[in-house]
C-alpha cells in the first residue's frame, strides 16, 4: 500500500502522510480527514516505504477517496507552487489552492451569450510597430517592455507576437488587469484566434473553470487569456507571456498568498525559456527603472495609427471655483455636446457624498466596524461602508448632541449625475460604477453603447479609465485629481500620474481635436503638472530620485506585516513580539513601526503593521521566516505577509 504526501489549503507548513489503497498519481486531488475535518488535499508526492519520521504506523490515516482520475498538475507546476510558497511565506497547500481550479466536475460548454464584434486585423503595421515586432522575433527568450502612448497600437504588436508563437506550436498566456473591463479585447481575441483560445475569469463557475483548465492542459487551447490568476494556466510548450497594462495594481493578490503576476510571469518565462512582453502607456516605476538599467528591453511606440493626436490638456484651479463643476469645464462640455460629440466624466468615488456630519458639534458618522466615514447613497437612502459593507439609515438627529442639522458633504458619482442631469435634461447620460453594474452584462452593454454613440455623457469611476475606445469622444474631464494624491502611501504620486495619463488617453484616438480638463485644488502638484504637459520621462526621473532619497522601491525591497484581530491588546502584543524578533538587523534591514494601519479598524478587527525595508533581500527573507516561526501566535490574531506591497492602507 503506497504512502501519499498531501498538501492542504491550511496555514500550516509541511505536508501530511496518508495511506492509499490505490496508486494515485502526483497532481490529483483526494478527500482526506485531517483532525476532525474532511478536506480536499493535493497529492504532492508518494513513498513506497513508511516515512522514517513516523514511528507509530497506526497514526497514519487512510484517504477517504480520490477526487480526480487525471492529474491537475505535474512536477514542473509543483515546482512553481513551491517557489511561490517559499517566496510569499505561505504553505504549499495555500499556494496550490490559489493556482488551481476548485471544481469537482467539468461543466458545460462556455458561451458568452453576447454578440461579439468582428476582429479586424490590421493589414499594415506602422514603421514603429514593425520594428518592435522584428525585435521581439529576433530575440526569443528575451524580456521586453512595449512602451507607447495610449492608442499607439501596442495590442496589435502583442497579437502579432502571439500569432508568431502559435505558428511554432508554442503556448501563449495573455494577462489583462480585469476581464470585466476588457470586453473589446476579449471579443477581438476570441474572433481572431477562434477555437485556440481559452478565457479564464472570475465569472466562471468552479466547474467551468475546471473545464477550461482541462482544455488547456490537454492542448485543446494554446492561448490562455485572463486576469491575474491566468498566469498559472497549464499551457503546453509555453513560448510567450504578455502582460497588458503592467502598471495596474490588480496584478497583485490581496489575499494569501500575496503574489504579483509580474513576478510569476518572469519565473515561468525563466524556467520555460519563453519570451516576456509587458506593456503600458504608464509603466510602473519599478518597470521604468528596469528599462533604464537594461534588465528590460524598451520598445517605443509614439504615433497613433488611427490618425488621432495628443489632446489639449487644461488644468482648472478649483480654489477659485464655487461648486463641484467649474465654469470652464461646463463651457467646454456644452461646446462638445453642441458639436454632437461625446463627453467622459471621471470621478474615482462612488456614492452621493462621503462625509455625513453634524455642523453644530462636528460629529462624524463612522462605520461601527471600521475607522472610516460611511458614504451616503441617496438613491437607496442608505449609508454604506465601502470596506466591510456595513449599512444603516442616515440619522435624523446627531447621536452626540441631538441636533437636527445633519448634513452630507463631499461628492461622489451619484451627486455629479444628479447635477449633470439637472443641467442637461435632454441628453443621454449614463453613470457607470459598482452600484450600477451589479447586473450581468450592464458594463459591457454600456461601453458598447458609448462606442456606438448612443450615450452623450458617460460618468464613471476607474472602470471608464481602462480600455475605453470611442470614436465620438471629444472631451474627458477628471473631476477631482486630488483623490488618490492625498492617500498616505508612497505610491500615491505614481497612481495619480498614471490615472490622469490613462483617462487623458481615452481622447484624441481618432480625431485631432480632443480635449482634457483636470480639476484640482493642487494645480502645481508634480503628478498633475507633469501629466498635463505630457512630461512622461521627466516624471519617472523625478519619482525615482525621490524614492532613492527616501529609500523606497525600486531602491529597496519591502515586507509589510499586518497583524489583525478583535482584541486590540493581543494584536499589539503579537506585533511587538515580532518586532523584537526582527530587531537585530545588523544593517541588513530597517524596521518601520510598528504602528496602527492608516485604516486602524476594519471589519471589526484592529490592525497594526510593521514594515521591513532592506537591500539584502535573501538575508531579510530568511530572518523573517525564522522570526515568524519562532514567535508564538496568539489566539484570535492573524498575520498577513505582503512582499513588495502595492498599497499601505
N, C-alpha and C positions, 0 to 999 in steps of 0.2 A: 504494500500500500504506500503510494508516494506521499511525501510531505509537501504541502504548498506554503509558499510565503505570500501573505496577503497584506495589502495596504488599505487602510480605511480613511474616509473623509473625517478625520479627527485631529485635533491639535496635539497629537502625541507622536514624538519622534520614534522611528524604528518600524519594523514590520512584525507580523504575527504568524506563527506556525500552526498549521491545521493538517489533519488527516484528510484524505480523499480516497473514495473507492474507485474513482475514475482518473484517468490521465488527462487532466485539464491543462491545455497549453497556456503559456505566458500571454497576457493581454486579454484574457477572458474575465468576466465578472462572475462572482459566486455570492450566494447568500450564506451568511455565517452568523453565529452567535458570539457576541463579544460583551462580556459582562452579562447583564440581563437583557440586552437589546439584540434584535436581529438587524444586521446592517449588510448592505452590499459592499463587497470588497473587490479589489482587483488583484489578479494573480501576477505577482512581480518576480516570481522565481519558484524553483522546486528543488527538492532534495530526495535522494533515494534512501539515505540513512537518517536516523534521528539526529537532530542538531545537538552537538556536544554540550551546549549551554543548558539544555533541558534535561534535568536529571530524572524527573518522575514522568514516565511515559503516559500515565493516566491523566496528566494535566493537559494533554494535547486533545483539543476538541476536533470533532469531525464536521466538515462543512455540511450545510443543510441540502443545498442543491446548486447546480450550475445555472447561470442566467443566460450565457451566450454559448452558441455552438461554434462560432468562429471568433477569433481574437479581434479586439478593437484596436490593438496597437502591437508594435514589435519592439525589438531590443533598442533600435535607434530612437524610437519615440520615448521609450522608458528612460533612455539616457538623457534626453532633453528634459523630461519631467524631473529627474533627479538634479540636473543642473539648475533648473528654475527653483526647486525646493531649497537647494543649498544657497542660492543667491538671495532669495527673499526670506530665508529663515523660517520656512513653514515645513510641514510634514510632507512626505511623498504622497500620501493619500489626499491631502488638501490640494496639491499641485495637479494630480490626476483628475480630481473632481472638477476643477475649473477648465481643464483641457478637453475633456471627453463629453460626448452627448449622454444625456441621462435616460433616454427612452429605453423601455424593455423590449418593445416590438417595433418593427418598421411600420411606418404609417403609409397612407395612400399617397398617390402622386400629388405633387405640389403644384398648384396653379395660382397665379397672382390674382386672377379674377378681373383684371383690368386690361383694357386695350393698350398695347404698347405702341410707342411711336417708332416709326421706321428709323433704323440707324443708318445715317448717311456717312459712309466712309469718305474721308477727304481724298480726292483723286490726286492732288498735287500738294506736296508739303512745301512750306516756305524754306528758304535757304537755311535759316536757323534750325528749324525742325529737322531738316535733312542732315545737317552737321551733327546735331545731338544724337540722332538715330545711328549715324555711322560710327560715332564714338562709342556708343553702347555695344554695337555689334562687333566692333574691333577689339574690345577688351572684356571678354566674358570673365566672370568671377570677380569683376571689379565692383566697387560701391560708388554710385553716382548720386548727385543731387541736381534735379532739374528745377532750377530757379528761374521764375519768369513772372511777369505781371499777370494779373487776372485776365483771362481771355486770350492768352498768348498761344494756346494750342498745346498745353502740356499733356492733356488727356490723349490726344492723337498720337503723341510720341510714346506714351505708355502702351496704347493699344497696338501700335506697330511693333513695339518690342515684344509684346505678348504673342502676337502672331508669329514672330520670328522664332520664339522659343517653342511654341506649339508645333511649328513646322518641323522641328527637330525631334519631336516626341518628348519634349520636356514639359513638366508641370509648372503652372503659374499660380501664385497667390496674389490677389489684388485687395489691399486693405483700404477702406474708407472710414471716416470718423463715425458716421451714423448712417445706416442703410435707410432709415426713415427720411433722411434729408437728401438722399441721393437717387431719387426716382428717375431723373433724367439719365443718369449714368447707368443705372440698373437696366432701364429699357434699352439703352444704346448697346450695352454689352450683351444682353440676352438675345437681341436681334442679330448682332454681329457674330456671336460665337455659338448661337443655337444650342444644340444638344450637348456641347462640350463644356458647358458652364454649370456650376452648382452655386446657388446663392444661399449663404448662411446668415441668418439674422434672428433677433430676439422674438420676432413674431411667429416663428415656427414652434409647433408643439414639440415636446421631447421626442415623440415618435417620428415626426417629420425630420427633425434634426438628425436622428439616428439613420433615417433613410438616406439623407444627403451624405452623411459620413460614410456609410457603406458604399454608396455610389462612387464617391471619390476614391475610397480605399481600393475598390476593385478596378479602377481605371475607367469607369464609365464617364467620368468628367475629369479633364486635366486642368481645368480653370476653376479656381475657387475664389469667389467674391464675397466679401463680408466685412463686418466691423472688427473690433479688436481681437476677439477670440478666433477669428478665421485664420490667424497666424499659425494655429495648431493643425489646420486641415491636413489630412494624410495624403496629399497629392503624390503621385508616383513620379520619380525621377525629377525632383524639384530643380528647376533651372532659373526661375526668376521670381523675385518678390518685389511688389510695388506698394509703396506707402504714399497714398494721396493725402494732401493737406497734413503733412507730417507734424506741423506745429500744434495740432489740436490736442487739448488736454484729455479728451475722451479715450485716447490710446492708452492711458494709464488706468489700471484697475483700481477701483475704490474699495475693494474688499480683498480678504486674504485668498490667494497670495497677491500682493500688490505689485504686479509686474507691469512693465511697459512694453507694448507691442513692438516698439522700435528695437529694444534690446533682444527680444526673442527672434525678430526677423534677422538681425545681424548674426545671431547664433546659428540659426538654421542655414543661412547663406554660407557661413563659415564651414559648417560641417558637411554641407551638401555641395560645396564649390559652386554655388549659384550666384547669379547677378542680383544686386540690390539697387533699386531705383527709388529714391524719395523725391517728393516734390511739393512745392508751395510757393505762393507769392509772398508769404511772410514766414520764412523758416524760423524754427525755434532758435534761441540764442546759442544753445549747445550745437545745433547743426551748423550755424554760421561759423562758429568757432572751429568746428571740424573741417569745414571747407577751407577756411583760411590756413589751417595747419596742414592741409593736403591729405588728410585722412579720408575725406570725401571729395570726389572729383566733381567740380562745379561745371554744369552745363547751363547756359543762359538763353532765355527767350525774352526779347524786349519789344517785339512787334505784335500787333493783333491781326491775325489773318482775315477776320471778318470785315476789316476796314474801319473799325472804330478808332477812338483816340482817348487819351487820358482825359478825364473830366476836369472841369474847372472847379476848384475847391475854395470855399469861403468859410471863415471862422466867424461865428457870431458871439460876441461877449454878452453873456446873459446877465451880467451885473447891471447892465443898462436897460434891461427889459423888465416889464411889469408882470407878464404872465409866463406860462409854460411854453407857449408858441410865440416865437419872436416875430416882429413885424416884417423883417427881411425875409424870413422863411415863408411866411404866409403870402407875401408878394410873389416869390418865385413859384410857390405851389400853385397859385391861381394862374400864373402865366403858363405853366406846364399843362394844366388842365384845359386852358383855353386853346392850346395847340393840339388838343386831343391826344396828349401824351400821358404816360403813367407816372405815378409817384410812389416811392417806397419810404415809409417812416419807420425808423428803427429805435426801439427802446428796450433795453435788456432788463425789464422789470414788469412783471405781470401784476394784475390786480388793479384796484381803483386808487388806493392810497396805502403807503407803507408805514404810516405813523398816525396812531389814534391816541389822543391825549386830552387832558383837562387843562384849559388855559388859565384856570384860577389857581391851581396848586402845582401844575406841572406833571401830574401823574401820567405815566405811560401805561398802555395796556400791553403787557408782555404775555408770551406763551407761558403757561403754567409748567411746561416740561422743558423749555429751552430758554436760554438767556437772550432772546431776540424779540423784537416787537411783532405783533400779529399784523398781517396785511388785510386790509378791508377789501372785500369783493362785493361791490354794490349790486351786481346782477343777481347774486344769491343772497344778499343781505347777511353775509357771513364774514367773520374774522377768522383768518386761516394762517397757520404756521407752515411756512414753506420748507421746514426742516423735518418736522415729525408728523405733520398732518393734523395736529390738534385744531379743533374749530369751536367757535362759540358765537353767540349773537352779540352785536355791538351793545355795550352797556348804555342804558338810558340816562344814568347818572354816574358821577365819578365814584369809584369804590373807596376812595380815600377821603374826600371832603363832601361828597353827595351833591356836588354842583351839577346842574342840568345843562351846562355849556360844553359838553363833549364835542370835539372836533376831529375831523380827518385831515391830515396834512400830507404833503408829498404827492406824487403822481405815479401811476402805472399805465399800462396799455389800455386798461378799461376806461380810465379817465380821459386819456387822449382821444380814444374812439368817440366818446360822448361829445367832446368839444369839436372834433372834426365833423361829425355828423350834424352838429348844430350849424356850423359854418358852411357846409356843402351838402345840404339835404338831398340834392338831386343826383349826387354822384354815387357810383357803386363802390362802397367802402367795405373792406373785409379785415377783421382782426385775426391774427394767427399767433397763438401762444398755447401753452399747455392746457389752458382752460377750454379753448375752442377746438382742439384737435383730439379730444378724447375718443371720438368715434372713429373706427377704422375707415381709412380712405379719405378722410377730410383733408389731411395735409396734402396728399398727392393731388387731389382734385382741385384744391385751391391754387396750388402752384401752377397746375396746368392751365387753369382759367386765367391766371395772371399772365402767363406766357402768351396765351392766345388773345390777350387784350380785352378780356371780359370783366376785368376789375380796374377801376380808375386809381384807387388809393389802397395800397396794401400796408397795413400796420402790423408790426410783429416784433417778437423777441429774437434771440440769437438764431432761431431756425430760419429766418429770412435772410440771414447774412451769409449762408453757405449754399453754394451751388445754384443760386437763382440766376436764370439766364432768360431775360425778357427783351425782345427787340424794341418794344414800345416804351421802355423805361427811360425817362429823361432826367428825373430828379430823385436823389436819395438824401434823406435828412437823418442825421444822428442827433436825436433829441436831447440826450444827456451823456456827453462823452466822459463825464467825471465819475460815472457809476463804478467802473472797475478800478479807476485810478486811486480811489480812496480806501481800498482794502488793505489791511495790514499784512502784506505779502510781498516778498522781494521780486515776485514776477508780475506785480500789478502794472508796472510801466510797460513791460513787454506785451501783456494781454491787451492793454488799452490801444497800443500802437497797432497790433495785429487786427483788432476788431475794426478800427477806423479804416485801415487799408482794405480789409476784406469787404466791408459794406460799400466803400467807395468803388471797389472793383466790380460791383453789380452794374454800374453805369458806364456808358461810353463803349460798350462792346460792339455795337453795330453802327452807331452814328457818332459824329464828332462833336455833338452839341450837349453832351452830358454835363450835369452839374451836381455838386455835392455840398451840402451845408452842414457844418459841425457846430452845434450849440454847446457852449461850455462856460463855466464860471472861472476857468483857468486857461485862458487863451494862450498864455506863454509857456504852458507846461510842455516838457520835452516831447512826449509821445504825440500830443496834439499838433504842435508846430512842425515836427519832422514828418508826420504822416500827411498833413495838409499840403506840404510843399514837396512831397514825393522824395524826400531825402532818406532813402532806404538804407544805403550803405553807411551813411553818417550816423543814423540811429543805432545800428548794430555796433559800430565802433564805440559810440558813447556808452551804450549799455554794457558792453564787455569790459570797458575800462572801469565803469562804476562797480561792476561785480568783482573785478580784480581788487579794487581798493577796499571793498567790504568783505572780501574773502568768500563770495558765494559762487555757485556753479556758473560757468564751466571751470572755474579756477579752484574748485574743491568738490568733494562729494559729501552729500548729506544723508544721515539716517534720522528719521523722525520717529520717536517712540511716543505713542499716545496711550495713556492709562485711563480707563474709564470704569465707572461703577456707581451704584446708587448710594454708597456710603462714602461721603467726602473724605473722612479721616483715613479710611482704608486706602483710597486712591492716593492720597498724599504720602502715606507711609510706604506704599509699594514703590512709588516713583523715587522717593528719597533713597530707598534701598538700592534701586537700580543705579541711581546717580553715584552712590558711594562705591558700588562695584566697578563703575567705569571711571572713577576719579583719577586713577593712575595712568594717565595718557602718555607720559614721558615724551611730550612734544610731538606725539604722533597723531593726536586728535585733540579737539577742543569741545567742551560741553557748553551749550547754550541753554540755560534753565537749570532746574525745572521751573515751569511757570504754568499758570492757567491758560488754556487754549483761548484764542480770540472769542470763540463761542464756548464759554466755560461750562454750560449746561445744555445738553442735547438729548431729547427723548427721555428725560428724567434721569440722565446719568451725568455725574460730574466728570469733567475732562481736564487732565493735566498733560503737558507734553514736555519732552526733553529732546533737544536736537544735538546730534553728534556731527561735528564738522571735521573733515580730515583730508589730507593729501597723501595718506598712506592707507589706501583702501583695504588691502589684504589684512594688515595688522588690525585695523579698526573693526573690520568684519569679524575676524576671529575672536577679538576681545569681546565684542557684543554678543556673539553666540555663547561664549563662556559665561558672561555675566548673566544672561537670561537663564541659562541652565542652572546656575548656582543660586540665583535669587528666588527664594520661596514665594510662590504665587499665593496671594491672599484670596480667600474665598469671596466670591462676588465681585472680583476685579478682573478686568480683561486688558490684555496688552495688544496694541496694534503696531506692527513694524512696517515702516514705509521707507524703502530705499529710493533715493532720488525723488523726493516728493515734488509734485507739481502744484501743490497748494498747502497752505499752513493754517487754514481756518479750523 
